[in-house]
Amino acid sequence: SFRKNETGALDVLRYLNKQVGSAYREVPATLGLIEARLSSGATPDQLRAVVDMKVSEWGKDPRMFEYLRPATLFNATKFEQYLGKLPASPIQHESGCDELFTDKLVRQEREDREAKAAKGVKA
């Protein structure tokens, strides 16, 4: 039976293997680490972004290259630290506006309405 996050975990593990040139097997011990991160709310894109960031930081350093492995990258504590280092990446909408900008506009419009309401001006 397929576990809830197994497909996403397989995709992330295959991505890691491709990026690093490794051959980590699709076994419960390895997939479980990735599934746990997905269950805690991380997205497959975030896991791949952490892989990319660490490959770029450690990939050319022989001492650090060995840590480009599931046990390090997807460990609960370490993963959250790595995830926190990623730049906030706005989601692009069809309109061409990114989500952070759109949220700012929506918030500004709401604040303007509230300010007018406080002064008794109709919106």
Disulfide bonds with the S-S distance in Angstrom:
none
